[in-house]
Amino acid sequence: MRTYRELLRTPEFTPFFCVVSLQVAAMTVSGLALSTRVYAATGSPLLSALSMFGPSLGQVVGATLLMSAADRLPPRAAMTAVALVFCAGTALLAIPGLSMAAVFLIIFGLGPVGSVGGGVRYGLLNEILPADGYLLGRSLINMSVGVMQICGFAAGGVLVAVLSPTATLLVAAALYLAAAAMARLGLGERAPRAAGRPSVAATWRANARLLSSRPHRHLYLALWVPNGLIVGCESLFVPFAPAHAGALFALAAVGMLAGDVVVGRFVPARWRARLGFPLLLLLAVPYLLLVLDPPLPVVFLVVTLSAVGYASGLVLQQRLVELTPAELSGHALGLHSSGMLTLQGVAAAVAGALAQVASPAAAMGVLATASVTVTLVLARARRSPEPVAVGQL
């Protein structure tokens, strides 16, 4: 499978694509609205960052306790239910006068649900597409994420300014409801990928099986840590440049979109496998310039160029799929998604705490330096022999 046209002719891919796009749009709009409301109410960079990325912290609960459900639930029913839960949670966040404690309780409660939803979603994608179409499919999904973020942040900024953060949250809830309807009506009925009931014990066994493999551990660290640290930088866009935060988020989405198009569609396979770690470095190095307090056009360029490095995820995920048995595909991809989002939430919390005592620009510089360091350490470790073969998993 070599073209996006072939991809869109694949049965079920188009409705799947629409479900993911609607959910990303809803998450983007609601995140900007909530972050704006929390920052206006508290003046705290930490709470503002956590309100946008806090659900990611709850992902660790799903990854450690609930992820076995990703391969043991009927995908269509699970995707529909996850969208409905997020619809209800976002509608609750729109209640006027809701306390900060209640806001963060809802935010963190959605995390475990999103964790299982990620495993179900990308495990289903692996079923819908043939083996040679997975990377192209993820590329198009990532492109959709970029487009929806561009549109979502732009539309969210307009809605927040013209209406209010509360009304914008209700718009996001409606988008989640549309995603649930699309999943229910557009996806086919499929049996779970693995037998047995979801359980904590089954989750632990599968996690141990995956993480006992050195190649898997290495891939997970490369997928989680450098990415998470740079998302921590992005979590400070609102306090860093309150009047231009929407533009910064949109430009980051533009850069991510460009990277996914080039790497997913145009880079030959023989070159693609070598790009994972160089792209991780590209993700972090531009942010080091922000500590110099450059003019706004340079900031725009830094954010756009850095986001091209998110295409590293395509290369590393392809390797993860190749290493993982089919019956663990949803769990493995869900573990990747949950770990990545958890690290993003942790990094957002660290970034917010650093910005409280220093400045947003200084906090970005610290996180970017840490991302570069981790990437170089992982690249060096990758060159040593890998003792665990694919068939031993």
Stockholm file with secondary structure:
# STOCKHOLM 1.0

chainA/1-393         MRTYRELLRTPEFTPFFCVVSLQVAAMTVSGLALSTRVYAATGSPLLSALSMFGPSLGQVVGATLLMSAADRLPPRAAMTAVALVFCAGTALLAIPGLSMAAVFLIIFGLGPVGSVGGGVRYGLLNEILPADGYLLGRSLINMSVGVMQICGFAAGGVLVAVLSPTATLLVAAALYLAAAAMARLGLGERAPRAAGRPSVAATWRANARLLSSRPHRHLYLALWVPNGLIVGCESLFVPFAPAHAGALFALAAVGMLAGDVVVGRFVPARWRARLGFPLLLLLAVPYLLLVLDPPLPVVFLVVTLSAVGYASGLVLQQRLVELTPAELSGHALGLHSSGMLTLQGVAAAVAGALAQVASPAAAMGVLATASVTVTLVLARARRSPEPVAVGQL
#=GR chainA/1-393 SS CCSHHHHHHSTTHHHHHHHHHHHHHHHHHHHHHHHHHHHHHHCCHHHHHHHHHHHHHTHHHIIIIITTHHHHSCHHHHHHHHHHHHHHHHHHHTSTTCCHHHHHHHHHHHHHHHHHHHHHHHHHHHHHSCGGGHHHHHHHHHHHHHHHHHHHHHHHHHHHHHSCHHHHHHHHHHHHHHHHHHHHHHSCCCCCSSCSCCCHHHHHHHHHHHHTSHHHHHHHHHHHHHHHHHHHHHTTHHHHCTTTHHHHHHHHHHHHHHHHHIIIIISCHHHHTTCHHHHHHHHHGGGGGGGGCCCHHHHHHHHHHHHHGGGHHHHHHHHHHHHSCGGGHHHHHHHHHHHHHHHHHHHHHHHHHHHHHSCHHHHHHHHHHHHHHHHHHHHHHHTSCCCCCGGGC
#=GC SS_cons         CCSHHHHHHSTTHHHHHHHHHHHHHHHHHHHHHHHHHHHHHHCCHHHHHHHHHHHHHTHHHIIIIITTHHHHSCHHHHHHHHHHHHHHHHHHHTSTTCCHHHHHHHHHHHHHHHHHHHHHHHHHHHHHSCGGGHHHHHHHHHHHHHHHHHHHHHHHHHHHHHSCHHHHHHHHHHHHHHHHHHHHHHSCCCCCSSCSCCCHHHHHHHHHHHHTSHHHHHHHHHHHHHHHHHHHHHTTHHHHCTTTHHHHHHHHHHHHHHHHHIIIIISCHHHHTTCHHHHHHHHHGGGGGGGGCCCHHHHHHHHHHHHHGGGHHHHHHHHHHHHSCGGGHHHHHHHHHHHHHHHHHHHHHHHHHHHHHSCHHHHHHHHHHHHHHHHHHHHHHHTSCCCCCGGGC
//
